[in-house]
Every structure is written in structure tokens, then in C-alpha cells.
Amino acid sequence: MRGPVTAFLALAISFGAWGSLAPAPQAGLPDVASPAPEPLGPTALEWLVDYLGHFQMRLSASERRSVAETLIAECQRYDLDRNLVLAVIRIESGFNAFARSHMGALGLMQVIPETGESVARDLGLHWRGPETLLDPVANVKIGTAYLAWLHGRYGEMDHALAAYNWGPAAIDRRLRRGRPMPARYVTQVRTAFQARVRR
């Protein structure tokens, strides 16, 4: 049985890339493709390596560089704004690569192991059990792919972020019942994002 990312990837391949399925940006949070203030290329990489060095990530300098390279590559792959992903990481784990939540979410982007296994399988990543999510490079690959899939599913980033936090089943129920989206997490990410853009 195909997982959610596989199904979305199959559609995306027919269009050439996942990002081509994204709707036009809307008001509020930049949908996914707002220009980041840092230029692309080596300058962006060096800036991001330096930025990550300000947090207690519990990673070596070479590991931080690998995370920075991965984050830039995956954001380009899925047409995600780097600052938005950094905002998600800040809210989810505070940049602690080994964070564990009381709900069982792990790593930088606080991915639930069941979700992580499904996404890893769909991406062709080797799954070594939940500890895979404590590999910060794998965590960023899985977390960004999942966020991109949620954006494709809901068509707007606020809904995707709410689903990232609450889970798609809960958001689907709210949408079916005409209930408002949970706002707290989205507001937290929005605030962290705006702080990054204004830096």
C-alpha cells in the first residue's frame, strides 16, 4: 500500500517537481515560495552554518554544516521558504537535534516515528527504527518532505502547519465540521518566521 508521500510524489513527478503543484501564494504566511533574504549559493550556506552555531544543537561543526546543506537542498527541492522551515524547527525543538516530546516526536522537526517511517519509505531513505529521526540530516529530509506534502494536500500553508502540529486526521475532522483551524501553533510559527525575515 502506498504511503501519503508516495501518492503525492507520483502526482508531482508527472508535473516535473513537487513545487509545481503548489497554489499561488496567499495573504498571511508566505505560502512556500517567498524569497528568503539570504542569497542562494555559498553565501547562504555560510550564513546558515553560522546561524545554526548560535543554538545548542549538540552537533559538531561538520554535522551543523551537513544540516545546513540539507536544509538548503530540501527547501529548494520542495520550493519551501528556508526561513519558514527554520521557524518550524525553532518552535518544534528549539534546534535541539535530539529533542524528544512527551508525544514521542523526535529530532529537529519533531516527527512522530510512525509518520517518519512512512515518509522515509516513500523517499527511499533507510529506516533504522525511531532512532533514525535523531539523525538530524534524515530528520530534515523527512520533515520537509512531510510539510511539503501537507501543503500540497491542503493548498495553503496555515492549514499545512496546523496539520503538521495536530495531524491531518484532526484537521480533516475540523474542516468537515466547519470548525476553525487551531491557531496557537500557526501563530507561533508565523511570529518566528517574521522575526527571521526582519533579522
N, C-alpha and C positions, 0 to 999 in steps of 0.2 A: 504494500500500500504506500502510495506516495505521500510524503510529508508536505506541510504547507509551503515550505520554501521551494521544494521541487516543483510543485504545481505552478507557483509564481514564476520560477525560473524558466519553466517550459514556455510560458507566455512571453517572458522577457526575451528569450533567445529569438523568438520569431520576430521581435522588433529590433533586435540587434543589441540591446542593453536594457538593464532594469530601469535606468533613469528615464528612458523614453516613454515609459508608462505613466510617469508622474504627471498629475494635473498641473495646470498653471498655478503659480504661487497666489495665495490669498492674503488678506489682511491678517495681522497678528504675527505669530511666529513666522519667520521665513519658512516657506513650505519645505523645501530641501535644498534649493539651489541658490540661496542668497550669496553674493560674493563675500568671501572671507577677507578681512583686512590685510592679512599677510599674503605676499605674492607666492605663487607656486614655485617649485624648484628648490634648490639648495638653501635659499634664504628661509623659506618656510620650514624646512626640516630643522635647520639650526635653531630657529626661533622656538619651534615646538620642543626640541630636546631640552633647551634651556628652561622653557616654561614648566615642563614636567619635573625638572630638577628642583622646583620650589615646593614640591609635595613629598610627604613621607610615603613614597610608593613601596619602599623596601625592595628596590631593584637596583642593580648595578648600573653604571653609566652605559654600558653596552646594551643592557636589557631595556633601559629607557629609550635608547636610540632605536632599537627594534620596534618598540611600541609606537614611537613617533612615525617611523617609516610605514608601519602597518596602518596606523590611523589615517595618514595622508592617502595611502593607496586605496584603502577601502572606502573612504569618503568620495574619492574620485570615481571608483568603480560604481557606486550606487548613487552618485550625484547628491550626496548629503553634505550639508554645511559642516565644516570641521568644528566651528565654534558651537554648533548645536550638539554635536556628539560630545565635545568637551564638557558642555553644560550637563548633559545626561550623566556622564561619568562623575562629575563633581557632586551631583545630587545623589546618585546611586551609591557611590563608595567613598567619596572624598579622595579619590585617586589612590586608595589602598588596594593594591593588586591582589591581596589575599583576604579581602573582606568577606565575611560570611554573615548573612542575615538570619534572623530568627525564623524566617520562612524557608530557609535553605538555599537562597540565591547566593551565587558565588562570584568573586572577582570584580574587576574594574566596572563592568557594566551590569553586575548583579543579575546574572542569568540563572534561571531555575534549571537544575540538571535535566529534567525531562524535556524542556524546550531546547536546551543546549545539545542534547543527544540527537534530537530530530534535525535541528539545523545543521549540526556538524555532518551528519549522514548525507543530507541533501547537498552540502558543499563539498563532499568528498574528503573531509578532514578526519584524521584518525581519532577515534573516541576511546579514551583510556579510562572511562568512568567519570564521575563528577569532578575528580581532580583535574581533568582537562581544562576546566573553567578557571583554574588557578594559574594556568599558563596565560600570561597577560596578552600575548600575541593571538593565541587561539580565542581568548575571550573577546577581544576587539573584533576579530573576524566574525565571530558568531553574533555578537551583539549588534554590530552594524548591519549585517545581513537581515537579522530579525526586525530591526527598526525599519529598514527599507521595505521589507515585506509587509509590515503593518501599514506603512504609509501607502503602499500600493493597494492594500485591501480597503482602507477607509477613505483614501483620497484627500485627506488633509492631516497636517502634522499634529494638530491638537488632539484629534481622535487617536492617532497613532501613538502619541505619548501616553495618553490615558490608558490605552490598551497595553502598552509596554509595562505600565505600573500595575494595573488591575487585572490584566489578562484579557484576551479577546472575547472569551465567553461572557464575562461580566459586562463588557462594553456592548456586545451584541444584544444582551438582555435589556440594557438601558435604552438602546436605540429602538428595539422592538416596542418597548413600553412608552416611548416618547419622553423618557426621563432625561434631565440634563446630564452632561458629562461631568465626572468628578473633576474639580478644578484645582485642588491643592497642589498636586504633583505638577500639573502643567504650568501653574503659576510659578512654582519653584524653578522649573527648568527655564521658563521664559525669563525670570529675573537673572538667573545665572548666565543665560545667553546674552542678555542685554549688557550685563557687566563685562562680558568678554568683548563684545563689539565696541564698547566705549573705552576699552583699555588705553 
